[in-house]
Amino acid sequence: MLTDTAKDAIRGAYTRIKDGLPGFRGRPAQLRMIAEVAKALAQPAGAAVIEAPTGTGKSMAYLIAGVEVARAQKKKLLIATATVALQEQLVERDIPLYLKLNGTEAKVALAKGRGRYLCPRNLQMAAGSLGGADQMGLGFDNDLALWSKPPAERDKQVMRKLTDAFERNEWNGDMDAAPETPGDMLRALITTSAGGCTGRRCGHFMLCPFFAARRAVADADIIVANQDLVLSDLTLSSGEESWGGVFLPKPEETLYVFDEAHHMPNKTIDRGASEVALGHAVRQISRLGRQVHAAYSLTDKEVIGKLTLDVGDEKLQELSNALEELEKDIRQSWLPDPAETEPMYRGSLGQLPEQWVQQANLLFLASAEIQRWLTAVRRTVTEMSEGGPTQEALSRELGMALERIDRQVRTWRAWAGEDPEHLPPLARWVTLSPDQQLVCHASAVSAGALLRHILWDNASAAVMTSATLSAGGNFRGFADAVGLPDDAVTISLPSPFDLNAQARLEVPAIAAMPDAREQHAQEITDWLAEHLDWDAGNLVLFTSRAKLERVLQRLPIDKVRKVRAQGSLGKTQLIAEHTAAIEAGKGSTLFGLASFGEGLDLPGKLCETVVITQLPFAVPTDPVGATYAEWLESRGRNPFIEVAVPEATRLLTQYCGRLIRSETDRGRIVLLDRRVVTRQYGSQMLKALPPFQRVIERTA
């Protein structure tokens, strides 16, 4: 529990921040957050969800509480965010500022996945293998291993710059801070995944940026990481039914703060999803056969993993045949609608045709056996005393092949397995890609059960926070989505801004509803052309690119010239151009999709009007959401009211949050969707929004 000594330390830290920070303004919401974070983190298995609107001072609040409680309990403080921008803000600004004002020291580390660091071995291989993709006859996967074609001159220049900067110790290998940004193909060549990494056996181990970062993490008091990395670590077994602590501190020794926590449900679901493209999988097995032959030849072994090469070849052929058999069965029993742009077959309540399930069971057994054998093959290659560059390259290729086989094992296990009666079923579906490739998918539909197992039951304590987690103060939807313990604290803090005086919410009297696509697009166009201040800074948010483009096509050309649409340029450049135009006294209007509705910071004159063209309900064809909705309906529950409305309300609140970023901001939010007035659920959504002044126009 929170000791008097810890309380005094927290009060002292707050006082030093208050006295040392120029322009600091005390806010009751921040004080409340400090107290609640401290109480939750100090309790064994403590858990809290805190909704703290923009301006609360979230990061300083959880630092004041978290650093002092972690110090008192001799534990690590791990802060997990969803974006690189917030990680950099914490590491470069907030944490150093906190430590400086408190006159204290702490070891701070930024933790990222392997793919965000240079792999020196791969850089050397890429530079030395420009003569062709398969010099060693190992069946290399050309798009991942070595150059499949001569590189562009720019790639050569970037590679030379990165090599020089790394060798001169002018760059630490962090790809997010690279002196020159590599293109996607080059980046894939000079980074690696877990499967492609040989760890301590790599000749570049002592110079490896990833392992240098890992050593810093092991030594740190405060760790800043992204949520994907934390989830990845928590889902790895560290033995004896224990989870986590593989490359981050052990959960029982860690106090977790998840900022931007509204991303956690989807990130957790994505973590457990898997897919197999059947045609590609067959071709990969053919390449794998060549790599395994090279391994037996290189190691001069007749038997590896209890299999001779001939028997191993037979096992690979059996897996390939089974994949082709499943593909034949699916094509015979499913005839995609040629009118569909993205054809999909989804199993109702996650149930697939019995023939497919039987095939999946055979595939699971076959792929699991290949996985065990391939693990032994790779270990044998990696443990050779001297194998030179061929050993390095082959070990890497076998590691990446193991990752692909693992995806098969997880997909076929999911397709063949039975769902527990008391939990939602897995979503299972098939898609047809534009190149007519059949892709088999599986995914959990709720993150709750997994997060209960890996996080809440294991962590010393954990707090989740964000500007929008509830639907008007109701946390039931989020609590279910993250498996929140029954005794967890949930708090919605008030905004520190005078929203009623600073912002106005308008619902104009337009006639068309969003389902009347053409008419609604025309009414959006007409309203924007007539009522938007085109000489000011504006943000217009759409739920689909199709409607964004319809409106853009219909606007008068003088208005179009002032529009900067998402996708026309990179996000950073788009915002920079928008900012420059406003600062030069010219009008600029951003057109964006969902990603522009969250996390975009446009203070002051950069955004004086936010137009929300449509309520942000999830796409009804999403197979994960559709399966979960079916399951709720099968239990007599209403998925639209329980899931769709609360989530749309949360997103709508996020979108509204783009407007008021400080005490001096002023503006209006315009909602061009009359369902908030005409539907019962709409009035509930309207009521749940922050207390803006409201102007609801009456229709004739």
Residue pairs with C-beta under 8 A, 6 or more apart in sequence:
1 42
1 43
2 38
2 39
2 42
2 69
3 42
3 72
5 72
6 38
6 42
6 68
6 69
6 72
7 38
9 68
9 71
9 72
10 34
10 38
10 64
10 65
10 68
10 69
13 64
13 67
13 68
13 98
13 102
14 31
14 34
14 64
16 101
16 102
16 103
17 24
17 60
17 64
17 98
17 101
17 102
18 24
18 26
20 101
21 97
21 101
27 55
27 56
27 57
27 496
29 52
29 53
29 56
29 493
29 494
29 495
29 496
30 56
30 57
30 60
30 61
30 496
32 491
32 493
33 50
33 52
33 56
33 57
33 58
33 61
33 62
33 65
33 465
33 491
33 493
34 61
34 64
34 65
35 65
36 48
36 50
36 489
36 491
37 48
37 50
37 61
37 62
37 65
37 66
37 257
37 463
37 465
38 65
38 68
38 69
39 46
39 48
39 489
40 46
40 47
40 48
40 461
40 462
40 463
40 489
41 65
41 66
41 69
41 70
41 255
41 257
41 461
41 463
42 69
42 72
42 73
42 461
43 461
44 460
44 461
45 456
45 457
45 459
45 460
45 461
45 485
46 461
46 462
46 463
47 456
47 461
47 462
47 463
47 484
47 485
47 487
47 488
47 489
48 463
48 464
48 488
48 489
48 490
48 491
49 261
49 463
49 464
49 465
49 469
49 475
49 478
49 479
49 482
49 484
49 488
49 489
49 490
49 491
50 463
50 464
50 465
50 469
50 489
50 490
50 491
50 493
51 465
51 466
51 467
51 468
51 469
51 470
51 475
51 491
51 492
51 493
52 58
52 61
52 465
52 466
52 467
52 493
53 467
53 468
53 493
53 494
53 495
53 496
53 497
53 657
53 690
54 467
54 495
54 497
54 657
54 660
54 661
55 495
55 496
55 497
55 661
55 662
55 663
56 493
56 495
56 496
58 259
58 465
59 86
59 89
59 90
59 94
59 259
60 94
60 98
62 79
62 257
62 259
62 463
62 465
63 94
63 95
63 98
64 98
66 77
66 79
66 255
66 257
66 463
67 77
67 98
67 106
67 222
69 255
70 76
70 77
70 221
70 222
70 255
71 221
73 255
73 460
75 253
75 254
75 255
75 460
76 220
76 221
76 222
76 223
76 249
76 253
76 254
76 255
77 221
77 222
77 223
77 254
77 255
77 257
78 222
78 223
78 224
78 225
78 230
78 248
78 249
78 254
78 255
78 256
78 257
79 90
79 222
79 223
79 224
79 225
79 257
79 259
80 224
80 225
80 226
80 227
80 229
80 230
80 256
80 257
80 258
80 259
81 87
81 90
81 224
81 225
81 226
81 227
81 258
81 259
81 260
82 226
82 227
82 259
82 260
82 263
82 267
83 226
83 260
83 599
84 176
84 226
85 599
86 259
86 260
87 110
87 224
87 225
87 226
88 176
90 224
91 108
91 110
91 224
95 106
95 108
95 222
95 224
96 108
99 105
99 106
99 108
106 221
106 222
107 216
107 219
107 220
107 221
107 222
108 220
108 221
108 222
108 223
108 224
109 213
109 216
109 217
109 219
109 220
109 222
109 223
109 224
110 213
110 223
110 224
110 225
111 213
111 214
111 217
111 223
111 224
111 225
111 226
111 229
111 247
111 248
112 174
112 176
112 213
112 225
112 226
112 229
113 226
113 228
113 229
113 232
114 191
114 192
114 193
114 194
114 197
114 210
115 175
115 191
115 192
115 193
116 174
116 175
116 176
116 191
117 173
117 174
117 175
117 191
117 208
117 209
117 210
117 213
118 162
118 166
118 173
118 174
118 175
118 178
118 190
118 191
118 209
119 190
119 191
119 192
119 196
119 197
119 204
119 208
119 210
120 166
120 173
120 204
120 207
120 208
120 209
121 192
121 202
121 203
121 204
121 392
121 396
122 189
122 190
122 191
122 192
122 196
122 396
123 159
123 162
123 163
123 166
123 190
124 204
125 145
125 146
125 189
125 389
125 392
125 393
126 146
126 147
126 159
126 186
126 189
126 190
127 159
127 163
129 135
129 146
129 147
130 147
130 150
130 151
132 146
132 147
133 140
133 142
133 145
133 146
133 147
133 148
133 149
134 140
134 142
134 146
135 146
136 294
136 390
136 393
136 394
137 290
137 294
138 290
138 291
138 294
138 390
138 393
138 394
138 397
139 286
139 287
139 288
139 289
139 290
139 291
139 294
139 397
140 146
140 287
140 393
140 397
141 284
141 287
141 397
141 400
142 148
143 185
143 188
144 188
144 189
144 196
144 400
145 189
145 393
145 396
145 397
145 400
146 189
147 189
151 159
151 186
154 183
155 182
155 183
155 185
155 186
157 180
158 180
158 181
158 182
158 183
158 186
159 182
159 186
159 190
161 179
161 180
162 171
162 178
162 179
162 180
162 182
162 190
164 170
165 171
165 179
166 173
170 179
171 177
171 178
171 179
172 209
172 212
173 208
173 209
173 210
173 212
174 209
174 213
175 182
175 187
175 191
182 190
192 396
193 399
193 400
193 403
194 399
194 403
195 399
195 400
195 401
195 402
195 403
196 396
196 397
196 399
196 400
197 210
197 396
197 399
198 382
198 392
198 395
198 396
198 399
199 205
199 211
201 382
201 383
201 395
202 208
202 392
203 392
205 211
214 247
217 223
217 247
217 248
217 249
218 249
223 248
223 249
225 248
227 258
227 260
227 263
227 264
227 267
228 267
228 271
229 248
230 248
230 256
230 258
231 267
231 268
231 271
231 454
232 271
233 244
233 245
233 246
233 247
233 248
234 243
234 244
234 251
234 454
234 455
234 458
235 243
235 244
235 271
235 272
235 450
235 454
236 243
236 244
236 246
237 243
238 244
238 245
238 246
238 250
243 251
243 453
243 454
243 458
244 250
244 251
244 454
244 458
245 251
245 253
248 254
251 454
251 455
251 458
251 459
251 460
252 458
252 459
252 460
253 460
254 459
254 460
255 459
255 460
255 461
255 462
256 455
256 459
256 461
256 462
256 463
257 462
257 463
257 465
258 264
258 462
258 463
258 464
258 465
259 465
259 466
260 466
260 599
261 464
261 465
261 466
261 469
261 482
262 466
262 468
262 469
262 478
262 598
262 650
262 654
264 447
264 451
264 464
264 481
264 482
265 446
265 447
265 478
265 481
265 482
266 447
268 447
268 450
268 451
268 482
269 443
269 444
269 445
269 446
269 447
269 624
270 443
271 450
272 443
272 444
272 450
273 441
273 442
273 443
273 444
274 407
274 410
274 411
274 414
274 441
274 442
274 443
275 407
275 411
275 439
275 440
275 441
275 442
276 407
276 408
276 411
276 412
276 439
276 440
277 433
277 437
277 438
277 439
278 323
278 324
278 326
278 327
278 330
278 437
278 438
278 439
278 440
279 327
279 437
279 438
280 437
281 323
281 404
281 408
282 320
282 323
282 324
284 401
284 404
285 316
285 319
285 320
285 323
286 320
287 401
288 316
288 374
288 401
289 313
289 316
291 394
291 397
291 398
291 401
292 309
292 312
292 313
292 316
292 374
292 377
292 398
293 309
294 390
294 394
295 304
295 377
295 378
295 380
295 381
295 394
295 398
296 302
296 304
296 309
296 377
298 381
298 384
298 387
298 390
298 391
298 394
299 380
299 381
299 384
301 380
302 308
302 309
304 312
304 373
304 376
304 377
304 380
305 372
305 373
305 374
305 375
305 376
305 377
305 380
306 373
306 376
307 315
307 373
312 373
315 366
315 369
315 370
315 373
316 370
318 366
319 363
319 366
319 367
319 370
322 359
322 362
322 363
322 366
323 363
325 359
326 356
326 359
326 360
326 363
326 440
327 438
329 355
329 356
329 359
330 345
330 356
330 430
330 438
331 438
333 353
333 355
333 356
334 345
334 430
336 343
336 345
336 432
337 343
342 431
342 432
343 431
343 432
344 429
344 430
344 431
344 432
344 621
344 623
345 429
345 430
345 431
346 427
346 428
346 429
346 623
346 626
346 627
347 427
347 428
347 429
347 627
348 630
349 425
349 627
349 630
349 631
349 634
350 419
350 425
350 426
350 427
350 428
350 445
350 627
351 425
351 428
352 360
352 415
352 428
356 415
357 415
357 416
360 412
360 415
360 416
361 412
361 416
363 408
363 412
363 415
363 416
364 409
364 412
364 413
364 415
364 416
367 405
367 408
367 409
367 412
368 409
368 413
370 405
371 402
371 405
371 406
371 409
374 398
374 401
374 402
374 405
375 402
377 398
378 395
378 398
378 399
378 402
381 387
381 391
381 394
381 395
381 398
382 391
382 395
384 391
387 394
410 442
411 440
411 441
411 442
414 426
414 428
414 442
415 428
415 440
415 442
417 426
419 425
419 426
423 446
423 449
424 444
424 445
424 446
424 627
424 628
424 631
425 445
425 627
425 631
426 442
426 443
426 444
426 445
426 627
427 441
427 442
427 443
427 444
427 445
427 623
427 624
427 626
427 627
427 628
428 441
428 442
429 441
429 623
430 438
430 439
430 440
430 441
431 438
431 439
431 441
432 438
432 439
433 439
441 623
443 623
443 624
444 450
444 624
445 624
445 625
445 627
445 628
445 631
446 480
446 481
446 628
447 481
447 482
447 483
448 480
448 481
448 482
448 483
449 483
450 483
451 482
451 483
452 483
452 485
455 462
455 483
456 462
456 483
456 484
456 485
464 482
467 653
467 654
467 657
468 650
468 651
468 653
468 654
468 657
469 475
469 478
469 492
469 650
470 477
470 478
470 490
470 492
470 650
471 477
471 645
471 646
471 647
471 649
471 650
471 685
471 688
472 649
472 684
472 687
472 688
472 689
473 492
473 688
474 646
474 688
475 484
475 490
475 492
476 642
476 646
477 642
477 643
477 646
477 647
477 650
478 484
478 646
478 650
479 488
479 490
484 490
495 660
495 690
496 663
497 660
497 662
497 663
497 665
498 663
499 660
499 690
499 691
499 692
500 691
500 692
500 693
501 693
502 660
502 663
502 665
502 666
502 667
503 659
503 660
503 665
503 666
503 667
503 668
503 669
503 692
503 693
504 667
504 668
504 669
504 692
504 693
504 694
504 695
505 656
505 668
505 669
505 671
505 689
505 692
505 693
505 694
505 695
506 668
506 669
506 670
506 671
506 695
506 696
506 697
507 670
507 671
507 674
507 676
507 677
507 694
507 695
507 696
507 697
508 527
508 531
508 670
508 672
508 697
509 674
509 697
509 698
509 699
509 700
510 520
510 523
510 527
510 672
510 674
511 519
511 523
511 699
512 519
512 520
512 522
512 523
513 520
513 673
513 674
513 675
514 520
514 614
514 615
514 673
514 675
517 547
517 550
518 550
520 547
520 614
520 672
521 547
521 550
521 551
521 554
522 554
523 672
524 547
524 551
524 613
524 672
525 550
525 551
525 554
525 555
527 670
527 672
528 540
528 551
528 555
528 559
528 611
529 555
529 556
529 559
531 670
532 538
532 540
532 589
532 609
532 611
533 587
533 608
533 609
534 559
534 562
534 587
534 589
535 586
535 587
536 582
536 587
536 605
536 608
536 609
537 578
537 582
537 587
537 588
537 589
537 602
537 605
537 606
537 607
537 608
538 587
538 588
538 589
538 590
538 607
538 608
538 609
538 610
538 611
539 589
539 590
539 592
539 596
539 600
539 602
539 607
539 609
539 610
539 611
539 658
540 589
540 590
540 591
540 592
540 610
540 611
540 613
541 592
541 593
541 594
541 596
541 597
541 610
541 611
541 612
541 613
541 655
542 548
542 551
542 591
542 592
542 593
542 613
542 614
543 593
543 594
543 613
543 614
543 615
543 616
543 617
544 593
545 567
545 593
547 613
547 614
548 565
548 566
548 591
548 593
551 591
551 613
552 560
552 563
552 565
552 591
555 563
559 589
562 581
562 586
562 587
562 588
562 589
563 589
563 590
563 591
564 574
564 577
564 578
564 588
564 589
564 590
564 591
565 590
565 591
565 592
566 574
566 590
566 591
566 592
566 593
566 595
566 596
568 574
569 577
571 595
571 596
574 590
575 590
575 600
575 602
577 588
578 588
578 590
578 602
578 606
579 606
581 587
581 588
582 588
582 605
582 606
590 596
590 602
592 600
594 616
594 651
596 658
597 612
597 616
597 651
597 654
597 655
597 658
598 651
598 654
598 655
600 658
601 661
602 658
602 661
603 661
603 662
603 665
604 661
604 662
604 664
604 665
607 658
607 659
607 667
608 666
608 667
608 668
609 659
609 667
609 668
609 669
609 670
610 655
610 656
610 658
610 659
610 667
610 668
610 669
610 670
611 669
611 670
611 672
612 652
612 655
612 656
612 669
612 670
612 671
612 672
612 673
613 672
613 673
614 672
614 673
615 648
615 652
615 673
615 675
615 676
615 682
615 685
616 648
616 651
616 652
616 655
617 644
617 648
618 625
618 644
618 647
618 648
619 625
620 626
625 643
628 639
628 643
629 639
629 640
629 643
629 644
632 638
632 639
632 642
632 643
633 639
640 681
641 681
645 681
645 684
645 685
648 685
649 684
649 685
649 688
649 689
652 685
652 689
653 688
653 689
653 690
655 669
656 669
656 689
656 690
656 692
659 665
659 667
659 668
659 669
660 667
669 692
674 699
675 681
675 682
676 682
676 683
676 685
676 686
677 683
677 686
677 696
686 694
